[in-house]
Amino acid sequence: EAQVTQNPRYLITVTGKKLTVTCSQNMNHEYMSWYRQDPGLGLRQIYYSMNVEVTDKGDVPEGYKVSRKEKRNFPLILESPSPNQTSLYFCASGQGRHTDTQYFGPGTRLTVL
Amino acid sequence: AQKITQTQPGMFVQEKEAVTLDCTYDTSDPSYGLFWYKQPSSGEMIFLIYQGSYDQQNATEGRYSLNFQKARKSANLVISASQLGDSAMYFCAMRESMNTGNQFYFGTGTSLTVIP
C-alpha cells in the first residue's frame, strides 16, 4: 500500500530534550516536506527536500533540522524543543518539481512541557 | 500579503445541496499549482483536487470541482450533492516552484458542516 508513515504519532517531552520524528514514504517520491499545524493558522511549511541531500527552508524553519540521506526517509529533528513547538506535525511527499500530488502522513502530535 | 486567503471560517450546507468554498491566492510564479485538502475530525489530510496554472479547463474529481478564475486569482472548491461525511475542515493550498523547489502555502481553512 502506497503510504507515508510517521513515528511517533504522539509525543510528550520536556523543554530542551532532543527528539526526532521519523518520516518514510514507499512511493519513490523525490519531494518530501514537513509542516506544522496550529489552530487558526492552517499548515505552515517547515522544510522541504527536492531529492537526496537537497533540503531547503520553508516558512518556519527556526528550531528545526532535517536531513535527507535516503530517498524514502526525511526525519525532523528538534535539537532543543521549546513549548512554542507544541503542535501537530505532518510529513508529506510528492512526485517532484511542479508536483500535482502531495500525500500526507497521519500526523504527529507533539507536546513540549 | 497572504499567499492563500480563505475568508469563510465556517460554512453550513443542507444535505444534498451544493456548496462553494472560497479561496484566493497571490503569486508571481507563472507555473503554480492549486490544491484542496479535506481534514476530517480524525485529523488526516486528504487530497481532493488539483489545478495547474496552465490548465485550461476547471479540474473535476467526482463531486468536487475547482472553479479556477485566473484573472481574479481565485480557486473556489465546489462540492455538489453534499453528504454528511463531507463535514470537515477544508484547506486551500498553493505550490510555487520558482526558486529552489516546491514551496507550499496553505490557507487557514473553512469548517464545513453538513446539516441533515
gemmi code that builds the backbone of each chain (N, CA, C; Angstrom):
import gemmi

chains = {
    "A": [
        ("GLU", (0.845, -1.188, 0.000), (0.000, 0.000, 0.000), (0.884, 1.243, 0.000)),
        ("ALA", (0.573, 2.175, -0.931), (1.313, 3.425, -1.001), (0.990, 4.274, 0.221)),
        ("GLN", (2.039, 4.704, 0.923), (1.746, 5.484, 2.110), (2.957, 6.262, 2.596)),
        ("VAL", (2.653, 7.244, 3.445), (3.650, 7.999, 4.189), (3.440, 7.663, 5.665)),
        ("THR", (4.502, 7.241, 6.310), (4.386, 6.870, 7.722), (5.213, 7.825, 8.574)),
        ("GLN", (4.712, 8.077, 9.751), (5.394, 8.942, 10.712), (5.420, 8.244, 12.058)),
        ("ASN", (6.534, 8.446, 12.764), (6.639, 7.931, 14.132), (7.461, 8.871, 14.993)),
        ("PRO", (7.032, 9.059, 16.256), (5.807, 8.507, 16.842), (4.572, 9.285, 16.420)),
        ("ARG", (3.391, 8.791, 16.728), (2.162, 9.511, 16.446), (1.869, 10.530, 17.530)),
        ("TYR", (2.273, 10.218, 18.733), (2.070, 11.133, 19.851), (3.358, 11.172, 20.671)),
        ("LEU", (3.701, 12.373, 21.143), (4.916, 12.510, 21.938), (4.756, 13.663, 22.909)),
        ("ILE", (5.027, 13.377, 24.173), (5.094, 14.420, 25.197), (6.522, 14.439, 25.706)),
        ("THR", (7.130, 15.612, 25.681), (8.515, 15.713, 26.097), (8.705, 16.981, 26.936)),
        ("VAL", (9.937, 17.218, 27.343), (10.233, 18.400, 28.150), (11.161, 19.326, 27.389)),
        ("THR", (11.149, 20.557, 27.763), (11.982, 21.575, 27.119), (13.445, 21.157, 27.114)),
        ("GLY", (14.068, 21.254, 25.926), (15.488, 21.011, 25.798), (15.906, 19.585, 25.503)),
        ("LYS", (14.976, 18.655, 25.550), (15.346, 17.249, 25.308), (15.211, 16.927, 23.827)),
        ("LYS", (16.339, 16.679, 23.189), (16.382, 16.451, 21.744), (15.448, 15.321, 21.328)),
        ("LEU", (14.765, 15.519, 20.206), (13.894, 14.466, 19.707), (13.919, 14.434, 18.181)),
        ("THR", (13.555, 13.275, 17.658), (13.468, 13.075, 16.206), (12.122, 12.465, 15.872)),
        ("VAL", (11.470, 13.025, 14.872), (10.248, 12.440, 14.332), (10.596, 11.865, 12.965)),
        ("THR", (10.355, 10.588, 12.794), (10.736, 9.961, 11.536), (9.599, 10.048, 10.524)),
        ("CYS", (9.990, 10.045, 9.257), (9.034, 10.056, 8.150), (9.583, 9.166, 7.050)),
        ("SER", (8.722, 8.312, 6.529), (9.149, 7.414, 5.472), (8.035, 7.260, 4.446)),
        ("GLN", (8.421, 7.219, 3.163), (7.435, 7.006, 2.099), (7.894, 5.874, 1.204)),
        ("ASN", (6.922, 5.120, 0.670), (7.246, 3.955, -0.156), (6.822, 4.148, -1.608)),
        ("MET", (6.714, 5.404, -2.041), (6.232, 5.692, -3.389), (7.353, 6.175, -4.314)),
        ("ASN", (8.584, 6.118, -3.838), (9.742, 6.560, -4.631), (9.626, 8.037, -5.032)),
        ("HIS", (9.001, 8.824, -4.168), (8.839, 10.249, -4.446), (10.139, 11.008, -4.226)),
        ("GLU", (10.387, 11.960, -5.120), (11.569, 12.813, -4.971), (11.351, 13.865, -3.881)),
        ("TYR", (10.155, 14.372, -3.810), (9.863, 15.527, -2.966), (9.283, 15.093, -1.632)),
        ("MET", (9.832, 15.666, -0.555), (9.285, 15.437, 0.780), (9.284, 16.755, 1.543)),
        ("SER", (8.388, 16.845, 2.515), (8.215, 18.120, 3.201), (7.669, 17.897, 4.602)),
        ("TRP", (7.958, 18.851, 5.488), (7.396, 18.867, 6.840), (6.578, 20.122, 7.046)),
        ("TYR", (5.441, 19.954, 7.757), (4.549, 21.058, 8.086), (4.200, 20.978, 9.563)),
        ("ARG", (3.837, 22.134, 10.084), (3.206, 22.156, 11.390), (1.836, 22.812, 11.256)),
        ("GLN", (0.895, 22.301, 12.035), (-0.454, 22.834, 12.007), (-0.815, 23.355, 13.383)),
        ("ASP", (-1.195, 24.615, 13.432), (-1.610, 25.248, 14.676), (-2.988, 25.850, 14.491)),
        ("PRO", (-3.817, 25.839, 15.530), (-5.195, 26.348, 15.417), (-5.238, 27.766, 14.858)),
        ("GLY", (-6.081, 27.959, 13.858), (-6.258, 29.283, 13.274), (-5.180, 29.708, 12.286)),
        ("LEU", (-4.137, 28.881, 12.151), (-3.025, 29.262, 11.268), (-2.896, 28.359, 10.051)),
        ("GLY", (-3.687, 27.316, 9.967), (-3.529, 26.391, 8.856), (-2.228, 25.622, 8.986)),
        ("LEU", (-1.709, 25.142, 7.863), (-0.440, 24.432, 7.850), (0.653, 25.371, 7.368)),
        ("ARG", (1.804, 25.259, 8.005), (2.950, 26.069, 7.591), (4.132, 25.147, 7.310)),
        ("GLN", (4.810, 25.415, 6.217), (5.894, 24.549, 5.780), (7.151, 24.848, 6.588)),
        ("ILE", (7.785, 23.788, 7.084), (8.984, 23.946, 7.903), (10.228, 23.798, 7.022)),
        ("TYR", (10.369, 22.645, 6.396), (11.461, 22.342, 5.488), (10.915, 21.478, 4.366)),
        ("TYR", (11.628, 21.495, 3.253), (11.294, 20.585, 2.177), (12.573, 20.083, 1.522)),
        ("SER", (12.423, 19.004, 0.773), (13.573, 18.397, 0.103), (13.157, 17.955, -1.284)),
        ("MET", (13.930, 18.398, -2.278), (13.613, 18.022, -3.656), (14.257, 16.690, -4.046)),
        ("ASN", (15.274, 16.275, -3.287), (15.913, 14.998, -3.580), (16.933, 14.697, -2.478)),
        ("VAL", (17.590, 13.567, -2.589), (18.591, 13.180, -1.589), (19.654, 14.262, -1.476)),
        ("GLU", (19.982, 14.594, -0.236), (20.999, 15.597, 0.087), (20.631, 17.019, -0.332)),
        ("VAL", (19.378, 17.248, -0.689), (18.929, 18.594, -1.062), (17.773, 18.991, -0.154)),
        ("THR", (18.017, 19.980, 0.709), (16.949, 20.439, 1.597), (16.895, 21.962, 1.573)),
        ("ASP", (15.704, 22.504, 1.815), (15.526, 23.955, 1.822), (14.527, 24.366, 2.871)),
        ("LYS", (14.686, 25.605, 3.331), (13.805, 26.133, 4.367), (12.453, 26.500, 3.785)),
        ("GLY", (11.429, 26.224, 4.590), (10.102, 26.709, 4.273), (9.850, 28.015, 4.999)),
        ("ASP", (8.622, 28.196, 5.430), (8.239, 29.452, 6.083), (8.676, 29.565, 7.532)),
        ("VAL", (8.747, 28.422, 8.237), (9.007, 28.453, 9.682), (10.080, 27.445, 10.078)),
        ("PRO", (11.332, 27.617, 9.614), (12.372, 26.620, 9.877), (13.070, 26.745, 11.231)),
        ("GLU", (12.872, 27.862, 11.932), (13.646, 28.114, 13.148), (13.356, 27.049, 14.193)),
        ("GLY", (14.418, 26.479, 14.735), (14.287, 25.482, 15.787), (14.203, 24.052, 15.278)),
        ("TYR", (14.281, 23.885, 13.975), (14.165, 22.549, 13.380), (15.367, 22.252, 12.494)),
        ("LYS", (15.652, 20.969, 12.362), (16.646, 20.494, 11.399), (16.059, 19.313, 10.663)),
        ("VAL", (16.557, 19.081, 9.458), (16.144, 17.912, 8.696), (17.368, 17.331, 8.012)),
        ("SER", (17.209, 16.111, 7.520), (18.249, 15.505, 6.691), (17.576, 14.599, 5.674)),
        ("ARG", (18.227, 14.409, 4.545), (17.684, 13.516, 3.515), (18.845, 12.690, 2.964)),
        ("LYS", (19.158, 11.644, 3.687), (20.274, 10.767, 3.292), (19.803, 9.651, 2.368)),
        ("GLU", (18.533, 9.314, 2.474), (17.939, 8.302, 1.596), (16.677, 8.892, 1.000)),
        ("LYS", (16.301, 8.403, -0.159), (15.139, 8.967, -0.842), (13.866, 8.772, -0.041)),
        ("ARG", (13.732, 7.646, 0.639), (12.474, 7.341, 1.289), (12.302, 7.994, 2.661)),
        ("ASN", (13.380, 8.472, 3.277), (13.293, 8.965, 4.659), (13.602, 10.452, 4.768)),
        ("PHE", (12.874, 11.104, 5.655), (13.069, 12.552, 5.839), (12.761, 12.896, 7.297)),
        ("PRO", (13.685, 12.630, 8.201), (13.421, 12.876, 9.619), (13.446, 14.359, 9.987)),
        ("LEU", (12.625, 14.702, 10.953), (12.578, 16.064, 11.509), (13.200, 16.029, 12.891)),
        ("ILE", (14.177, 16.896, 13.112), (14.931, 16.908, 14.357), (14.695, 18.216, 15.099)),
        ("LEU", (14.343, 18.087, 16.374), (14.252, 19.246, 17.246), (15.384, 19.112, 18.255)),
        ("GLU", (16.429, 19.908, 18.080), (17.631, 19.784, 18.912), (17.344, 20.191, 20.360)),
        ("SER", (16.577, 21.250, 20.536), (16.258, 21.749, 21.876), (14.822, 22.260, 21.872)),
        ("PRO", (13.874, 21.340, 21.984), (12.459, 21.731, 21.858), (12.040, 22.756, 22.906)),
        ("SER", (11.133, 23.615, 22.488), (10.557, 24.608, 23.403), (9.035, 24.516, 23.342)),
        ("PRO", (8.344, 25.027, 24.358), (6.876, 24.914, 24.377), (6.190, 25.482, 23.131)),
        ("ASN", (6.789, 26.489, 22.476), (6.138, 27.041, 21.280), (6.251, 26.111, 20.068)),
        ("GLN", (6.900, 24.975, 20.245), (6.933, 23.959, 19.203), (5.886, 22.870, 19.435)),
        ("THR", (5.076, 23.050, 20.441), (3.914, 22.176, 20.633), (2.977, 22.381, 19.456)),
        ("SER", (2.701, 21.300, 18.738), (1.942, 21.427, 17.507), (1.615, 20.048, 16.957)),
        ("LEU", (0.850, 20.045, 15.856), (0.601, 18.834, 15.080), (1.496, 18.896, 13.849)),
        ("TYR", (2.310, 17.872, 13.670), (3.280, 17.867, 12.580), (2.889, 16.847, 11.523)),
        ("PHE", (2.999, 17.293, 10.272), (2.719, 16.413, 9.143), (3.939, 16.322, 8.235)),
        ("CYS", (4.204, 15.109, 7.797), (5.163, 14.871, 6.738), (4.377, 14.602, 5.465)),
        ("ALA", (4.941, 14.985, 4.334), (4.253, 14.763, 3.063), (5.270, 14.443, 1.977)),
        ("SER", (4.815, 13.784, 0.921), (5.699, 13.508, -0.202), (4.952, 13.703, -1.507)),
        ("GLY", (5.721, 13.979, -2.576), (5.149, 14.193, -3.895), (6.139, 13.807, -4.970)),
        ("GLN", (5.694, 13.864, -6.218), (6.478, 13.276, -7.305), (7.732, 14.059, -7.641)),
        ("GLY", (7.744, 15.374, -7.523), (8.930, 16.142, -7.892), (8.575, 17.596, -8.099)),
        ("ARG", (9.431, 18.300, -8.821), (9.160, 19.714, -9.082), (7.848, 19.830, -9.860)),
        ("HIS", (7.069, 20.853, -9.558), (5.746, 21.061, -10.170), (4.811, 19.897, -9.867)),
        ("THR", (5.023, 19.260, -8.732), (4.197, 18.112, -8.422), (2.722, 18.476, -8.364)),
        ("ASP", (1.885, 17.565, -8.855), (0.447, 17.777, -8.780), (-0.180, 16.900, -7.706)),
        ("THR", (0.667, 16.318, -6.895), (0.164, 15.498, -5.796), (1.007, 15.772, -4.559)),
        ("GLN", (0.433, 15.568, -3.432), (1.179, 15.623, -2.189), (0.413, 14.751, -1.202)),
        ("TYR", (1.054, 13.655, -0.827), (0.422, 12.716, 0.088), (0.951, 12.955, 1.491)),
        ("PHE", (0.028, 12.975, 2.433), (0.384, 13.285, 3.811), (0.458, 12.037, 4.684)),
        ("GLY", (1.355, 12.086, 5.656), (1.369, 11.099, 6.719), (0.242, 11.364, 7.691)),
        ("PRO", (0.085, 10.499, 8.695), (-1.050, 10.607, 9.615), (-0.916, 11.718, 10.647)),
        ("GLY", (0.275, 12.288, 10.767), (0.470, 13.369, 11.733), (1.110, 12.892, 13.021)),
        ("THR", (1.857, 13.783, 13.649), (2.479, 13.541, 14.955), (2.100, 14.685, 15.867)),
        ("ARG", (1.422, 14.342, 16.959), (1.046, 15.393, 17.902), (2.119, 15.487, 18.972)),
        ("LEU", (2.800, 16.632, 18.995), (3.917, 16.861, 19.911), (3.527, 17.883, 20.968)),
        ("THR", (3.792, 17.531, 22.197), (3.612, 18.455, 23.314), (4.948, 18.637, 24.012)),
        ("VAL", (5.380, 19.882, 24.127), (6.631, 20.196, 24.823), (6.285, 20.940, 26.116)),
        ("LEU", (6.634, 20.337, 27.240), (6.294, 20.923, 28.543), (7.407, 21.824, 29.069)),
    ],
    "B": [
        ("ALA", (1.824, 40.238, 1.954), (0.476, 39.813, 1.601), (0.344, 38.296, 1.803)),
        ("GLN", (-0.852, 37.905, 2.176), (-1.119, 36.486, 2.351), (-1.042, 35.783, 1.013)),
        ("LYS", (-0.429, 34.625, 1.002), (-0.352, 33.846, -0.232), (-1.699, 33.180, -0.546)),
        ("ILE", (-2.366, 32.670, 0.493), (-3.652, 31.998, 0.329), (-4.630, 32.605, 1.330)),
        ("THR", (-5.788, 32.974, 0.867), (-6.805, 33.557, 1.743), (-8.096, 32.774, 1.642)),
        ("GLN", (-8.549, 32.300, 2.773), (-9.857, 31.662, 2.870), (-10.661, 32.508, 3.840)),
        ("THR", (-11.699, 33.153, 3.348), (-12.412, 34.164, 4.136), (-13.593, 33.599, 4.924)),
        ("GLN", (-13.889, 32.329, 4.741), (-15.056, 31.726, 5.401), (-14.570, 30.782, 6.511)),
        ("PRO", (-14.548, 31.231, 7.744), (-14.097, 30.334, 8.815), (-15.033, 29.136, 8.972)),
        ("GLY", (-16.343, 29.365, 8.784), (-17.311, 28.285, 8.941), (-18.427, 28.411, 7.927)),
        ("MET", (-18.893, 27.252, 7.455), (-19.994, 27.222, 6.490), (-20.940, 26.091, 6.872)),
        ("PHE", (-22.226, 26.321, 6.562), (-23.235, 25.285, 6.769), (-23.912, 25.016, 5.430)),
        ("VAL", (-24.244, 23.758, 5.204), (-24.965, 23.415, 3.978), (-25.941, 22.294, 4.290)),
        ("GLN", (-27.058, 22.349, 3.634), (-28.060, 21.285, 3.781), (-27.597, 20.071, 2.986)),
        ("GLU", (-27.840, 18.907, 3.549), (-27.520, 17.663, 2.841), (-28.154, 17.686, 1.452)),
        ("LYS", (-27.392, 17.205, 0.477), (-27.779, 17.088, -0.936), (-27.705, 18.413, -1.694)),
        ("GLU", (-27.413, 19.501, -0.994), (-27.228, 20.780, -1.682), (-25.765, 20.938, -2.092)),
        ("ALA", (-25.518, 21.881, -2.992), (-24.151, 22.205, -3.393), (-23.623, 23.343, -2.512)),
        ("VAL", (-22.298, 23.382, -2.350), (-21.675, 24.452, -1.543), (-20.373, 24.866, -2.213)),
        ("THR", (-20.070, 26.147, -2.099), (-18.824, 26.689, -2.647), (-17.966, 27.236, -1.526)),
        ("LEU", (-16.730, 26.771, -1.482), (-15.762, 27.257, -0.503), (-14.773, 28.159, -1.229)),
        ("ASP", (-14.586, 29.365, -0.693), (-13.800, 30.368, -1.392), (-12.306, 30.277, -1.086)),
        ("CYS", (-11.516, 30.607, -2.097), (-10.069, 30.651, -1.941), (-9.504, 31.657, -2.939)),
        ("THR", (-8.708, 32.595, -2.454), (-7.964, 33.468, -3.351), (-6.490, 33.309, -3.058)),
        ("TYR", (-5.661, 33.593, -4.062), (-4.231, 33.361, -3.917), (-3.454, 34.529, -4.489)),
        ("ASP", (-2.203, 34.569, -4.130), (-1.325, 35.648, -4.593), (0.035, 35.048, -4.923)),
        ("THR", (0.466, 35.193, -6.163), (1.759, 34.683, -6.565), (2.238, 35.387, -7.816)),
        ("SER", (3.555, 35.410, -8.009), (4.137, 35.906, -9.256), (4.794, 34.753, -10.021)),
        ("ASP", (4.669, 33.559, -9.489), (5.194, 32.383, -10.169), (4.277, 32.041, -11.343)),
        ("PRO", (4.794, 31.952, -12.559), (3.910, 31.643, -13.686), (3.451, 30.188, -13.706)),
        ("SER", (4.192, 29.322, -12.998), (3.881, 27.897, -13.033), (3.546, 27.414, -11.629)),
        ("TYR", (2.382, 27.707, -11.184), (1.974, 27.338, -9.830), (0.880, 26.275, -9.887)),
        ("GLY", (0.609, 25.698, -8.744), (-0.452, 24.707, -8.649), (-1.348, 25.016, -7.471)),
        ("LEU", (-2.589, 24.635, -7.601), (-3.569, 24.888, -6.549), (-4.181, 23.563, -6.109)),
        ("PHE", (-4.334, 23.398, -4.822), (-4.808, 22.152, -4.241), (-5.924, 22.445, -3.240)),
        ("TRP", (-6.776, 21.451, -3.072), (-7.716, 21.450, -1.961), (-7.544, 20.144, -1.185)),
        ("TYR", (-7.572, 20.301, 0.148), (-7.465, 19.155, 1.037), (-8.628, 19.181, 2.022)),
        ("LYS", (-8.994, 17.983, 2.428), (-10.037, 17.809, 3.445), (-9.399, 17.241, 4.695)),
        ("GLN", (-9.757, 17.793, 5.841), (-9.264, 17.262, 7.109), (-10.457, 16.958, 8.010)),
        ("PRO", (-10.847, 15.687, 8.087), (-11.953, 15.324, 8.991), (-11.499, 15.426, 10.442)),
        ("SER", (-12.426, 15.208, 11.332), (-12.113, 15.350, 12.761), (-11.056, 14.350, 13.212)),
        ("SER", (-10.868, 13.277, 12.466), (-9.827, 12.295, 12.802), (-8.422, 12.828, 12.545)),
        ("GLY", (-8.296, 13.894, 11.777), (-7.016, 14.585, 11.668), (-6.202, 14.375, 10.407)),
        ("GLU", (-6.492, 13.337, 9.636), (-5.649, 13.127, 8.450), (-5.952, 14.157, 7.370)),
        ("MET", (-4.984, 14.393, 6.509), (-5.122, 15.316, 5.395), (-5.394, 14.507, 4.140)),
        ("ILE", (-6.522, 14.775, 3.511), (-6.944, 14.006, 2.348), (-6.931, 14.919, 1.128)),
        ("PHE", (-6.164, 14.530, 0.116), (-6.103, 15.300, -1.127), (-7.423, 15.167, -1.884)),
        ("LEU", (-7.955, 16.297, -2.344), (-9.220, 16.277, -3.073), (-9.042, 16.561, -4.558)),
        ("ILE", (-8.323, 17.644, -4.884), (-8.331, 18.093, -6.273), (-7.154, 19.016, -6.517)),
        ("TYR", (-6.686, 19.023, -7.770), (-5.537, 19.836, -8.172), (-5.853, 20.593, -9.461)),
        ("GLN", (-5.327, 21.839, -9.518), (-5.446, 22.655, -10.730), (-4.097, 23.275, -11.017)),
        ("GLY", (-3.561, 23.039, -12.195), (-2.314, 23.677, -12.589), (-2.588, 25.040, -13.218)),
        ("SER", (-1.628, 25.926, -13.112), (-1.848, 27.303, -13.588), (-2.041, 27.378, -15.095)),
        ("TYR", (-1.534, 26.378, -15.816), (-1.683, 26.387, -17.266), (-2.862, 25.557, -17.754)),
        ("ASP", (-3.550, 24.922, -16.814), (-4.688, 24.099, -17.228), (-5.818, 24.994, -17.721)),
        ("GLN", (-6.325, 24.661, -18.891), (-7.369, 25.495, -19.499), (-8.744, 25.214, -18.913)),
        ("GLN", (-8.952, 23.969, -18.525), (-10.270, 23.599, -18.018), (-10.237, 23.467, -16.499)),
        ("ASN", (-11.378, 23.709, -15.898), (-11.507, 23.515, -14.458), (-11.378, 22.047, -14.113)),
        ("ALA", (-10.651, 21.775, -13.026), (-10.476, 20.390, -12.588), (-11.752, 19.864, -11.954)),
        ("THR", (-12.004, 18.583, -12.170), (-13.141, 17.923, -11.521), (-12.691, 16.547, -11.031)),
        ("GLU", (-13.207, 16.161, -9.871), (-12.955, 14.839, -9.308), (-14.231, 14.400, -8.613)),
        ("GLY", (-15.035, 13.617, -9.307), (-16.285, 13.164, -8.710), (-17.191, 14.330, -8.372)),
        ("ARG", (-17.543, 14.457, -7.080), (-18.433, 15.542, -6.651), (-17.702, 16.856, -6.421)),
        ("TYR", (-16.388, 16.848, -6.588), (-15.591, 18.054, -6.355), (-15.219, 18.700, -7.691)),
        ("SER", (-15.338, 19.988, -7.752), (-14.824, 20.727, -8.897), (-14.157, 21.994, -8.390)),
        ("LEU", (-13.189, 22.435, -9.151), (-12.437, 23.626, -8.780), (-12.779, 24.712, -9.787)),
        ("ASN", (-13.355, 25.781, -9.318), (-13.714, 26.921, -10.164), (-12.507, 27.856, -10.229)),
        ("PHE", (-11.721, 27.707, -11.295), (-10.448, 28.407, -11.436), (-10.663, 29.679, -12.266)),
        ("GLN", (-10.483, 30.837, -11.621), (-10.578, 32.107, -12.318), (-9.226, 32.802, -12.179)),
        ("LYS", (-8.410, 32.608, -13.196), (-7.007, 33.022, -13.128), (-6.861, 34.525, -12.978)),
        ("ALA", (-7.623, 35.284, -13.734), (-7.503, 36.748, -13.691), (-7.877, 37.279, -12.312)),
        ("ARG", (-8.812, 36.642, -11.663), (-9.231, 37.059, -10.325), (-8.392, 36.397, -9.231)),
        ("LYS", (-7.525, 35.489, -9.621), (-6.706, 34.726, -8.676), (-7.591, 34.050, -7.629)),
        ("SER", (-8.577, 33.353, -8.129), (-9.432, 32.601, -7.210), (-9.514, 31.146, -7.639)),
        ("ALA", (-9.706, 30.282, -6.667), (-9.722, 28.832, -6.892), (-10.744, 28.219, -5.934)),
        ("ASN", (-11.988, 28.488, -6.178), (-13.030, 28.042, -5.269), (-13.335, 26.560, -5.457)),
        ("LEU", (-13.612, 25.898, -4.359), (-13.994, 24.481, -4.390), (-15.511, 24.389, -4.356)),
        ("VAL", (-16.057, 23.623, -5.287), (-17.493, 23.373, -5.310), (-17.733, 21.904, -4.988)),
        ("ILE", (-18.531, 21.671, -3.978), (-18.922, 20.309, -3.621), (-20.400, 20.165, -3.988)),
        ("SER", (-20.682, 19.237, -4.861), (-22.077, 19.041, -5.256), (-22.698, 17.946, -4.397)),
        ("ALA", (-24.005, 17.997, -4.248), (-24.753, 16.953, -3.542), (-24.083, 16.590, -2.215)),
        ("SER", (-24.010, 17.565, -1.318), (-23.299, 17.374, -0.045), (-23.812, 16.158, 0.720)),
        ("GLN", (-22.862, 15.514, 1.388), (-23.180, 14.342, 2.217), (-22.728, 14.630, 3.651)),
        ("LEU", (-23.300, 13.901, 4.587), (-22.938, 14.119, 5.988), (-21.436, 13.915, 6.202)),
        ("GLY", (-20.863, 12.999, 5.447), (-19.429, 12.729, 5.569), (-18.540, 13.842, 5.033)),
        ("ASP", (-19.137, 14.847, 4.410), (-18.357, 15.989, 3.928), (-18.053, 16.980, 5.043)),
        ("SER", (-18.672, 16.815, 6.192), (-18.399, 17.703, 7.330), (-16.940, 17.556, 7.731)),
        ("ALA", (-16.178, 18.633, 7.640), (-14.726, 18.594, 7.878), (-14.157, 19.992, 7.715)),
        ("MET", (-12.855, 20.111, 7.978), (-12.119, 21.328, 7.616), (-11.603, 21.169, 6.198)),
        ("TYR", (-11.636, 22.253, 5.438), (-11.150, 22.235, 4.079), (-10.072, 23.305, 3.927)),
        ("PHE", (-8.942, 22.874, 3.373), (-7.806, 23.778, 3.192), (-7.497, 23.942, 1.712)),
        ("CYS", (-7.318, 25.177, 1.334), (-6.813, 25.521, 0.014), (-5.302, 25.689, 0.130)),
        ("ALA", (-4.568, 25.259, -0.870), (-3.111, 25.360, -0.825), (-2.576, 25.704, -2.211)),
        ("MET", (-1.415, 26.322, -2.209), (-0.766, 26.681, -3.459), (0.683, 26.202, -3.451)),
        ("ARG", (1.139, 25.690, -4.587), (2.536, 25.296, -4.755), (3.217, 26.299, -5.676)),
        ("GLU", (4.323, 26.869, -5.209), (5.186, 27.680, -6.058), (6.452, 26.887, -6.315)),
        ("SER", (6.973, 26.991, -7.521), (8.211, 26.248, -7.837), (9.255, 27.172, -8.444)),
        ("MET", (9.257, 28.433, -8.036), (10.102, 29.428, -8.704), (11.592, 29.232, -8.454)),
        ("ASN", (11.966, 29.060, -7.226), (13.382, 29.117, -6.872), (13.985, 27.717, -6.726)),
        ("THR", (14.078, 27.268, -5.511), (14.798, 26.024, -5.278), (13.902, 24.802, -5.296)),
        ("GLY", (12.629, 24.979, -5.340), (11.760, 23.805, -5.354), (10.341, 24.132, -4.957)),
        ("ASN", (9.647, 23.118, -4.474), (8.222, 23.253, -4.211), (7.967, 23.867, -2.845)),
        ("GLN", (7.568, 25.126, -2.834), (7.115, 25.734, -1.586), (5.587, 25.742, -1.593)),
        ("PHE", (5.037, 25.281, -0.504), (3.596, 25.193, -0.369), (3.105, 26.205, 0.652)),
        ("TYR", (1.949, 26.768, 0.345), (1.293, 27.709, 1.258), (-0.156, 27.264, 1.429)),
        ("PHE", (-0.594, 27.263, 2.672), (-1.954, 26.839, 2.996), (-2.756, 28.010, 3.546)),
        ("GLY", (-4.057, 27.969, 3.287), (-4.958, 28.914, 3.932), (-5.278, 28.459, 5.343)),
        ("THR", (-6.070, 29.261, 6.019), (-6.410, 28.964, 7.414), (-7.582, 27.994, 7.539)),
        ("GLY", (-8.195, 27.676, 6.411), (-9.218, 26.645, 6.420), (-10.638, 27.154, 6.571)),
        ("THR", (-11.576, 26.327, 6.099), (-13.010, 26.562, 6.260), (-13.620, 25.322, 6.879)),
        ("SER", (-14.338, 25.497, 7.962), (-15.013, 24.384, 8.601), (-16.402, 24.224, 7.997)),
        ("LEU", (-16.637, 23.103, 7.350), (-17.919, 22.847, 6.702), (-18.747, 21.888, 7.550)),
        ("THR", (-19.976, 22.263, 7.791), (-20.916, 21.388, 8.499), (-22.095, 21.108, 7.581)),
        ("VAL", (-22.358, 19.819, 7.373), (-23.490, 19.408, 6.549), (-24.653, 19.059, 7.475)),
        ("ILE", (-25.763, 19.696, 7.245), (-26.940, 19.526, 8.115), (-27.906, 18.526, 7.484)),
        ("PRO", (-28.365, 17.537, 8.279), (-29.284, 16.536, 7.702), (-30.623, 17.153, 7.333)),
    ],
}
model = gemmi.Model(1)
for chain_id, residues in chains.items():
    chain = gemmi.Chain(chain_id)
    for i, (resn, *xyz) in enumerate(residues, 1):
        res = gemmi.Residue()
        res.name, res.seqid = resn, gemmi.SeqId(i, " ")
        for name, pos in zip(("N", "CA", "C"), xyz):
            atom = gemmi.Atom()
            atom.name, atom.element = name, gemmi.Element(name[0])
            atom.pos, atom.b_iso = gemmi.Position(*pos), 0.0
            res.add_atom(atom)
        chain.add_residue(res)
    model.add_chain(chain)
structure = gemmi.Structure()
structure.add_model(model)
structure.setup_entities()
